[in-house]
């Protein structure tokens, strides 16, 4: 296989020294962190691919913009800079800043949901599910079946199955459904995009039923890039035009701005109507701050206003998507199974296929995380049974997810292609010795809040018989 490599569309102006901890230091770090990747400290790690959230590099224009920050408690100029960017890039009239994406989820779900409600999705991610559970409601997956086949080359595995969506509305009744939400790209299913045609179809169902339609839009620019590349009807459109067309389908969005909008902290809710805006504001003040800063400093608002514009740069997006695909090519050469096609922000290794001899109830994705860290001081995160298993309320049995994935999330504008090669070659080395990995994990501590186990769990290895 010939690897396709695309040079970085940036040059390095500042460096952050990193070191590779030795084997003894890695083992000590694993023990102290209770064998949970969230328990490791930054100094324990050489290449940190735990998440792409807030871990990217800002541009020199964003750093300069920090100096313009207006720190007024109410009505700061920096808020209006953000408002202008939201209107011009996304087309929404109303914006509520929050300190990060899960805060936006807290505002929306805490305001609109009640016990017994249902929220249809393609597939929600971890904190989204947890916020819904916290309100006594339940998410319902309506994603296409191809999402559960890691080897499928379906170009839009994040799409909603319209038949499943309509069945969900019919079975539960629209009175129990305060909103429909689609995640773009679909993180839980491997960073897979949603087509513009599918968004328009979901929008038509939502309008017909009178149900508000929201996007979890953390990776909206990457999704728009995939639409341009894969949806032939959109090939002649710019990424910026496709992004606006996506937004035109929905009533509101929640955003973790620590992803595509290229900032290290921040989130927001954008909506079309004053009625929705006013409905959400009281909870903003209770949990975040005044409505024009929402838990962010003015300098953060300025950086975000610029990041929203920079995220649609097609040269940057082409490199970002190609860098993720490059990692996939290296793994492909080494025979490592991963979710195909390569996603926009991460490679998702199929841990069930990588370690088929470890039962899913013993967390093979998290075992894989331990072994990759042992091999090369690289941190990723398991997104399988530990993150997404639920307990059947009647039987008490563990209900396992259909996918057992391990994610290597690529930070934006942060690591070079040589770093990516190191990651790929290290994972291939683990794959070569996969048959010698003969242990599972058990949970020795789990938090009492549903949906948050993998963040705080203490794990302990045990030998498999």
Backbone torsions as a table, in degrees:
resi	resn	phi	psi	omega
1	UNK	NA	135.6	175.5
2	UNK	-92.9	119.9	180.0
3	UNK	-75.6	138.2	176.3
4	UNK	-99.3	119.9	-179.3
5	UNK	-122.4	137.2	-179.1
6	UNK	-118.0	127.8	-177.2
7	UNK	-65.2	150.2	-179.3
8	UNK	-64.4	132.5	178.0
9	UNK	-87.5	40.8	177.7
10	UNK	-157.7	164.9	173.7
11	UNK	-125.8	157.9	-172.6
12	UNK	-87.2	125.8	-178.3
13	UNK	-110.9	-24.9	177.4
14	UNK	-138.2	144.1	179.3
15	UNK	-118.4	149.7	175.2
16	UNK	-117.2	108.4	-177.5
17	UNK	-62.1	138.2	174.3
18	UNK	-133.3	154.1	179.3
19	UNK	-129.2	161.3	178.0
20	UNK	-101.3	112.3	177.2
21	UNK	-65.7	146.1	-179.2
22	UNK	-76.3	177.2	-173.5
23	UNK	-61.6	-41.9	179.9
24	UNK	-63.9	-39.7	178.8
25	UNK	-65.2	-37.3	178.9
26	UNK	-66.2	-43.1	179.5
27	UNK	-63.9	-40.4	178.4
28	UNK	-64.2	-40.4	179.1
29	UNK	-64.3	-41.2	178.6
30	UNK	-61.7	-44.8	179.6
31	UNK	-62.9	-47.0	-178.9
32	UNK	-65.0	-30.0	179.3
33	UNK	-90.6	10.3	178.4
34	UNK	56.9	33.5	175.8
35	UNK	58.7	23.9	175.8
36	UNK	-111.3	127.5	-177.2
37	UNK	-59.3	-28.0	176.1
38	UNK	-69.5	-18.4	-178.8
39	UNK	-84.5	-10.0	177.6
40	UNK	-76.0	151.5	174.7
41	UNK	-98.5	160.5	-176.9
42	UNK	-57.8	-36.9	-178.2
43	UNK	-70.1	-12.8	177.9
44	UNK	-80.3	-6.2	-163.2
45	UNK	-123.8	141.8	173.5
46	UNK	-91.0	-56.4	177.0
47	UNK	-120.2	119.7	-172.4
48	UNK	-105.0	105.9	-179.8
49	UNK	-116.0	28.4	177.2
50	UNK	-57.7	-43.4	-176.7
51	UNK	-156.7	157.4	171.4
52	UNK	-99.3	13.3	-174.8
53	UNK	-90.7	107.7	176.5
54	UNK	77.1	9.0	-173.4
55	UNK	-105.9	2.9	-178.1
56	UNK	-82.3	176.7	179.6
57	UNK	-102.8	131.7	176.3
58	UNK	-81.2	157.8	179.8
59	UNK	-80.4	166.5	177.4
60	UNK	-64.5	-30.4	177.0
61	UNK	-66.7	-38.5	177.9
62	UNK	-67.7	-41.4	178.2
63	UNK	-62.7	-38.7	177.5
64	UNK	-65.9	-36.7	-178.4
65	UNK	-64.7	-25.9	178.8
66	UNK	-55.5	-32.6	-177.9
67	UNK	-70.8	-17.0	179.2
68	UNK	-87.2	-1.6	-174.3
69	UNK	-55.9	126.8	175.4
70	UNK	-99.6	114.3	-172.5
71	UNK	-93.6	23.1	175.9
72	UNK	-61.8	141.4	-178.4
73	UNK	-65.6	-39.4	-177.5
74	UNK	-131.0	135.7	173.9
75	UNK	70.7	30.4	-177.9
76	UNK	-65.2	146.9	176.4
77	UNK	-56.2	-34.4	-177.7
78	UNK	-64.6	-32.1	175.7
79	UNK	-63.6	-41.7	-177.6
80	UNK	-72.1	-27.0	171.4
81	UNK	-63.9	-41.8	176.4
82	UNK	-65.0	-43.9	-179.1
83	UNK	-58.8	-41.3	178.7
84	UNK	-64.1	-42.3	179.1
85	UNK	-63.6	-43.6	179.5
86	UNK	-60.6	-43.7	-179.2
87	UNK	-64.7	-43.1	-174.4
88	UNK	-77.7	-38.9	-175.5
89	UNK	-86.4	-40.0	-172.0
90	UNK	-110.5	-21.5	176.1
91	UNK	85.6	12.6	177.9
92	UNK	-95.8	142.1	-179.3
93	UNK	-83.5	-29.8	-173.5
94	UNK	-117.0	134.8	178.6
95	UNK	-135.9	137.3	175.5
96	UNK	-120.8	110.5	176.3
97	UNK	-73.4	147.7	174.9
98	UNK	-137.6	168.9	-174.7
99	UNK	-75.8	-22.8	170.8
100	UNK	-168.4	-178.3	-171.1
101	UNK	-63.8	-40.0	-178.0
102	UNK	-68.2	-23.3	173.3
103	UNK	-68.4	-38.9	175.6
104	UNK	-62.6	-40.2	176.9
105	UNK	-63.6	-40.7	177.9
106	UNK	-59.4	-42.9	-179.6
107	UNK	-65.1	-49.1	-175.0
108	UNK	-68.6	-53.8	-176.3
109	UNK	-70.8	-35.2	178.5
110	UNK	-66.6	-26.4	179.2
111	UNK	-89.1	-42.1	-168.2
112	UNK	-96.9	-21.1	-175.3
113	UNK	-97.9	151.6	171.3
114	UNK	-136.3	168.1	-178.2
115	UNK	-57.6	133.8	178.8
116	UNK	92.6	-6.3	179.2
117	UNK	-73.5	163.2	179.1
118	UNK	-127.6	138.5	175.7
119	UNK	-122.9	107.4	175.4
120	UNK	-70.9	139.8	-178.9
121	UNK	-134.9	174.0	153.0
122	UNK	-76.3	-73.8	170.1
123	UNK	-148.7	120.5	178.2
124	UNK	-79.3	154.0	177.2
125	UNK	-89.6	-175.7	-166.8
126	UNK	-62.4	-55.8	-176.5
127	UNK	-68.5	-29.9	177.3
128	UNK	-62.2	-48.9	176.8
129	UNK	-58.1	-44.1	-176.5
130	UNK	-63.4	-40.4	178.0
131	UNK	-64.8	-38.4	178.2
132	UNK	-66.9	-46.2	176.4
133	UNK	-57.8	-40.2	-177.2
134	UNK	-62.0	-25.2	178.4
135	UNK	-91.8	5.4	-179.2
136	UNK	78.3	15.9	179.9
137	UNK	-108.9	177.9	-178.5
138	UNK	-136.9	137.8	170.3
139	UNK	-82.1	151.0	176.5
140	UNK	-127.0	120.0	178.7
141	UNK	-72.8	129.4	176.8
142	UNK	-127.3	26.1	-176.1
143	UNK	-73.4	156.2	178.2
144	UNK	-63.8	152.1	-176.2
145	UNK	-62.2	-29.0	179.9
146	UNK	-59.8	-22.0	179.7
147	UNK	-61.1	-23.5	-176.2
148	UNK	-96.9	7.6	178.0
149	UNK	-115.2	97.4	-176.8
150	UNK	-57.2	-26.5	-176.9
151	UNK	-86.8	-10.9	-178.8
152	UNK	-66.3	139.0	178.8
153	UNK	-100.8	21.7	176.1
154	UNK	-52.8	128.4	-173.8
155	UNK	-72.3	-18.3	-177.2
156	UNK	-133.9	68.5	-178.0
157	UNK	-75.7	-1.4	173.8
158	UNK	-91.5	-3.1	-176.5
159	UNK	-60.4	149.3	171.1
160	UNK	-81.5	135.7	170.7
161	UNK	-79.7	109.6	-173.2
162	UNK	-62.7	-35.3	176.6
163	UNK	-62.3	-43.2	177.5
164	UNK	-63.0	-40.6	179.9
165	UNK	-62.6	-47.2	-179.0
166	UNK	-65.6	-37.8	176.4
167	UNK	-63.4	-40.4	179.4
168	UNK	-62.1	-44.6	179.2
169	UNK	-63.7	-42.7	-179.0
170	UNK	-67.6	-41.7	-175.3
171	UNK	-72.6	-38.6	-177.0
172	UNK	-94.8	-24.7	-177.1
173	UNK	88.7	134.1	-174.3
174	UNK	-68.0	-16.5	177.0
175	UNK	-67.1	-21.7	178.8
176	UNK	-94.6	3.1	-175.0
177	UNK	-118.6	93.6	-177.4
178	UNK	-75.2	-18.4	177.8
179	UNK	-165.4	157.1	169.5
180	UNK	-108.8	139.5	179.0
181	UNK	-133.6	138.1	176.3
182	UNK	-123.8	132.8	180.0
183	UNK	-94.5	125.2	179.5
184	UNK	-126.4	122.2	-14.9
185	UNK	-69.0	169.1	-175.7
186	UNK	-83.4	95.2	-173.3
187	UNK	-64.2	-46.2	-176.4
188	UNK	-61.3	-26.4	-177.8
189	UNK	-100.8	16.3	175.6
190	UNK	105.5	24.4	178.8
191	UNK	67.1	34.0	-174.2
192	UNK	-91.2	141.8	-174.4
193	UNK	-80.2	167.2	175.2
194	UNK	-116.0	132.8	-177.5
195	UNK	-74.5	155.2	176.5
196	UNK	-65.3	-39.2	177.4
197	UNK	-59.0	-39.0	179.3
198	UNK	-68.7	-41.2	177.1
199	UNK	-60.0	-39.8	178.7
200	UNK	-66.7	-35.1	178.1
201	UNK	-68.9	-42.7	176.3
202	UNK	-61.8	-42.4	179.3
203	UNK	-59.4	-40.0	179.9
204	UNK	-64.0	-41.3	177.1
205	UNK	-63.9	-45.7	-178.6
206	UNK	-61.4	-42.3	179.5
207	UNK	-66.0	-42.6	179.9
208	UNK	-61.0	-37.9	-176.9
209	UNK	-91.1	-6.8	-179.8
210	UNK	71.5	33.6	-178.7
211	UNK	-111.2	128.9	177.0
212	UNK	-59.4	143.0	-178.3
213	UNK	-115.8	120.2	-179.2
214	UNK	-114.4	152.9	166.0
215	UNK	-111.7	139.7	159.3
216	UNK	-87.9	101.6	-163.4
217	UNK	-107.5	31.6	-176.7
218	UNK	-59.3	-34.8	-176.8
219	UNK	-120.0	45.6	-174.5
220	UNK	-68.9	-35.5	-179.1
221	UNK	-70.3	-41.1	175.9
222	UNK	-61.7	-40.7	178.4
223	UNK	-61.1	-43.5	179.1
224	UNK	-63.1	-37.1	178.3
225	UNK	-63.6	-42.9	178.4
226	UNK	-64.5	-37.3	177.4
227	UNK	-60.7	-45.0	179.0
228	UNK	-60.7	-40.0	-176.4
229	UNK	-77.9	-29.9	-168.4
230	UNK	-117.7	-19.0	-177.4
231	UNK	-103.2	104.8	-167.7
232	UNK	-59.1	-30.2	179.8
233	UNK	-66.4	-17.1	-175.4
234	UNK	-109.9	6.2	-174.1
235	UNK	-60.7	-31.4	-178.3
236	UNK	-86.5	-1.3	179.9
237	UNK	-92.7	152.7	172.4
238	UNK	-78.9	160.7	175.8
239	UNK	-57.9	-41.2	179.9
240	UNK	-61.8	-40.4	178.4
241	UNK	-67.2	-40.8	178.6
242	UNK	-64.5	-41.4	178.9
243	UNK	-58.6	-44.9	177.5
244	UNK	-62.9	-38.7	178.8
245	UNK	-64.5	-36.9	175.0
246	UNK	-61.7	-47.3	-178.0
247	UNK	-64.6	-32.3	179.8
248	UNK	-64.0	-16.1	-179.3
249	UNK	-79.4	-17.5	-165.0
250	UNK	-122.8	162.7	178.3
251	UNK	-87.8	-28.5	-175.6
252	UNK	-163.6	163.6	176.4
253	UNK	-138.5	149.4	163.8
254	UNK	-109.7	145.8	-175.6
255	UNK	-140.4	129.3	160.6
256	UNK	-86.8	106.0	-175.6
257	UNK	-75.5	-1.5	176.0
258	UNK	-78.1	-2.1	176.8
259	UNK	-103.8	-110.4	-174.1
260	UNK	-58.0	-35.2	-179.3
261	UNK	-72.4	3.3	162.3
262	UNK	67.2	37.7	173.6
263	UNK	-125.4	162.0	-177.2
264	UNK	-87.0	-13.0	176.5
265	UNK	-154.7	143.8	175.4
266	UNK	135.7	154.3	174.8
267	UNK	-153.3	177.3	177.0
268	UNK	-166.3	160.2	169.1
269	UNK	-119.8	132.3	175.9
270	UNK	-122.4	138.2	-179.5
271	UNK	-145.7	168.6	-173.4
272	UNK	-96.3	-32.4	-170.0
273	UNK	-110.3	148.5	177.0
274	UNK	-65.5	-32.2	179.4
275	UNK	-60.2	-48.1	178.1
276	UNK	-64.8	-42.3	-179.8
277	UNK	-58.1	-49.1	-178.4
278	UNK	-67.2	-32.3	179.7
279	UNK	-65.3	-35.3	-176.1
280	UNK	-84.1	-22.4	-170.0
281	UNK	-61.8	-41.1	-178.0
282	UNK	-56.8	-40.7	-179.3
283	UNK	-70.5	-29.6	175.1
284	UNK	-59.1	-47.4	-177.8
285	UNK	-66.3	-36.4	179.6
286	UNK	-67.1	-39.6	-169.5
287	UNK	-110.1	-19.4	-171.8
288	UNK	-119.7	-50.0	-173.7
289	UNK	147.5	-167.2	179.6
290	UNK	-67.4	158.0	-167.9
291	UNK	-68.8	-16.2	179.4
292	UNK	-98.5	3.0	171.7
293	UNK	-133.2	-28.4	168.9
294	UNK	52.2	40.6	177.0
295	UNK	88.8	2.1	-179.9
296	UNK	-111.2	146.7	170.0
297	UNK	-73.1	157.0	178.7
298	UNK	-57.4	-36.2	179.3
299	UNK	-64.1	-34.4	177.0
300	UNK	-67.6	-37.6	177.3
301	UNK	-62.6	-39.2	178.8
302	UNK	-65.3	-44.4	179.3
303	UNK	-63.1	-39.0	179.5
304	UNK	-66.8	-40.6	179.2
305	UNK	-57.2	-38.3	177.3
306	UNK	-76.8	-39.6	-178.5
307	UNK	-60.1	-36.1	177.6
308	UNK	-60.6	-33.0	179.0
309	UNK	-80.1	-39.8	-177.0
310	UNK	-69.3	-27.1	-172.5
311	UNK	-67.5	-17.0	-179.4
312	UNK	-95.5	4.9	177.7
313	UNK	-63.4	120.4	-170.2
314	UNK	-74.8	-27.0	176.1
315	UNK	-68.1	-43.4	176.2
316	UNK	-61.5	-46.8	-177.3
317	UNK	-65.0	-38.4	179.2
318	UNK	-61.4	-42.3	178.6
319	UNK	-66.9	-43.1	-176.9
320	UNK	-60.6	-50.6	-178.6
321	UNK	-64.8	-38.2	179.3
322	UNK	-67.0	-34.1	-179.5
323	UNK	-67.2	-40.0	176.0
324	UNK	-64.6	-43.6	179.3
325	UNK	-64.1	-33.8	178.1
326	UNK	-61.9	-42.1	174.8
327	UNK	-61.3	-41.9	176.9
328	UNK	-60.3	-39.6	179.3
329	UNK	-62.3	-41.0	179.5
330	UNK	-63.9	-43.1	178.6
331	UNK	-65.7	-38.0	178.7
332	UNK	-60.5	-43.5	178.0
333	UNK	-59.3	-35.8	-178.0
334	UNK	-88.0	2.3	177.8
335	UNK	81.6	10.6	-176.8
336	UNK	-76.1	126.8	179.4
337	UNK	-78.1	131.1	177.6
338	UNK	-146.4	166.4	-177.8
339	UNK	-70.6	125.6	-179.8
340	UNK	-115.7	150.4	-9.7
341	UNK	-63.7	164.0	178.0
342	UNK	-57.9	140.4	-178.3
343	UNK	-77.2	-176.3	-176.7
344	UNK	-85.6	-30.2	-174.1
345	UNK	-122.0	-5.2	-172.9
346	UNK	-163.9	158.6	164.9
347	UNK	-100.6	131.2	179.5
348	UNK	-110.0	105.9	178.9
349	UNK	-75.0	137.2	176.6
350	UNK	-79.7	91.6	-174.4
351	UNK	-66.1	-30.0	179.0
352	UNK	-65.2	-36.4	178.0
353	UNK	-82.0	-29.7	178.5
354	UNK	-68.2	-42.7	-177.2
355	UNK	-126.4	65.1	-173.5
356	UNK	-66.7	-17.9	-178.5
357	UNK	-83.7	-4.5	176.8
358	UNK	-101.1	116.2	179.6
359	UNK	-57.7	145.5	-176.8
360	UNK	-59.9	-31.8	-179.4
361	UNK	-66.8	-11.2	177.8
362	UNK	-106.7	17.4	165.7
363	UNK	62.8	62.1	179.3
364	UNK	-61.2	-32.3	179.0
365	UNK	-63.1	-36.3	-178.8
366	UNK	-79.9	-30.4	170.8
367	UNK	-62.2	-43.4	179.1
368	UNK	-60.6	-39.7	177.4
369	UNK	-59.9	-41.2	178.5
370	UNK	-63.3	-43.8	-176.4
371	UNK	-70.1	-36.7	177.2
372	UNK	-68.0	-37.4	175.8
373	UNK	-66.0	-43.8	177.4
374	UNK	-59.0	-39.1	-176.6
375	UNK	-68.1	-42.4	-166.1
376	UNK	-147.7	11.6	-178.3
377	UNK	59.4	35.8	175.8
378	UNK	-104.3	133.6	177.8
379	UNK	-110.3	126.8	168.7
380	UNK	-125.4	-160.1	-179.3
381	UNK	-146.0	137.1	174.5
382	UNK	-74.3	132.5	176.1
383	UNK	-128.3	72.9	-179.2
384	UNK	-139.6	-128.8	-174.2
385	UNK	-62.5	-39.3	-178.6
386	UNK	-63.8	-36.6	-177.9
387	UNK	-83.1	-36.3	-166.1
388	UNK	-123.0	-2.5	176.7
389	UNK	-66.7	145.8	175.9
390	UNK	-127.3	164.4	-179.5
391	UNK	-105.3	129.1	176.7
392	UNK	-65.5	123.5	-173.1
393	UNK	-64.6	-28.4	-177.9
394	UNK	-86.8	-48.8	-174.2
395	UNK	-92.0	-22.0	-175.9
396	UNK	79.1	3.3	-179.2
397	UNK	-77.1	149.9	177.3
398	UNK	-75.3	126.3	176.5
399	UNK	-99.5	110.5	-172.8
400	UNK	-85.2	145.4	177.4
401	UNK	-71.0	161.6	-177.6
402	UNK	-78.5	-16.7	178.7
403	UNK	-120.0	141.5	175.8
404	UNK	-124.7	93.9	-170.1
405	UNK	-115.1	154.9	171.7
406	UNK	-124.5	123.5	-172.5
407	UNK	-102.1	133.7	169.1
408	UNK	-113.7	98.8	-174.5
409	UNK	-88.9	127.7	-175.6
410	UNK	-91.6	122.6	-179.8
411	UNK	-71.9	144.0	-176.2
412	UNK	-75.3	127.0	174.0
413	UNK	58.0	32.6	-171.0
414	UNK	-117.4	-53.5	-176.6
415	UNK	-102.0	147.5	179.2
416	UNK	-85.8	171.0	179.2
417	UNK	-65.0	-27.2	177.2
418	UNK	-69.5	-33.4	172.9
419	UNK	-61.6	-42.3	-179.5
420	UNK	-62.3	-40.8	177.4
421	UNK	-61.5	-41.9	178.2
422	UNK	-60.1	-43.5	179.5
423	UNK	-62.0	-50.1	-177.4
424	UNK	-60.5	-46.2	-178.9
425	UNK	-65.6	-34.1	178.6
426	UNK	-67.6	-42.3	178.4
427	UNK	-64.6	-40.2	177.9
428	UNK	-61.8	-38.0	177.4
429	UNK	-62.0	-40.1	176.7
430	UNK	-65.0	-40.2	-179.2
431	UNK	-61.8	-35.5	-179.8
432	UNK	-64.6	-26.6	-179.6
433	UNK	-110.2	20.0	-173.4
434	UNK	-58.5	-34.3	-176.9
435	UNK	-68.5	-18.9	179.4
436	UNK	-86.0	-5.3	-179.9
437	UNK	-87.0	99.4	-168.6
438	UNK	-121.3	41.9	178.5
439	UNK	-136.2	159.9	173.1
440	UNK	-119.8	-174.9	179.7
441	UNK	-125.5	145.1	171.5
442	UNK	-123.5	151.0	-179.3
443	UNK	-88.0	123.2	176.8
444	UNK	-101.3	-16.3	173.0
445	UNK	-151.0	137.6	174.6
446	UNK	-138.7	141.7	179.1
447	UNK	-67.9	154.9	-176.5
448	UNK	-79.4	-0.3	-177.2
449	UNK	-95.6	126.4	-178.0
450	UNK	-63.3	132.8	175.2
451	UNK	94.4	-0.4	-175.7
452	UNK	-118.2	13.4	-172.6
453	UNK	-56.5	-47.5	-170.8
454	UNK	-69.1	-21.4	177.8
455	UNK	-70.1	-38.3	-167.1
456	UNK	-122.0	-2.7	-175.0
457	UNK	-64.2	145.4	167.9
458	UNK	-99.5	130.4	-176.2
459	UNK	-118.7	153.8	178.3
460	UNK	-140.0	126.3	177.9
461	UNK	-70.0	150.1	172.0
462	UNK	-146.1	147.8	-177.7
463	UNK	-71.9	137.6	175.5
464	UNK	-85.0	137.7	179.5
465	UNK	-79.9	NA	NA
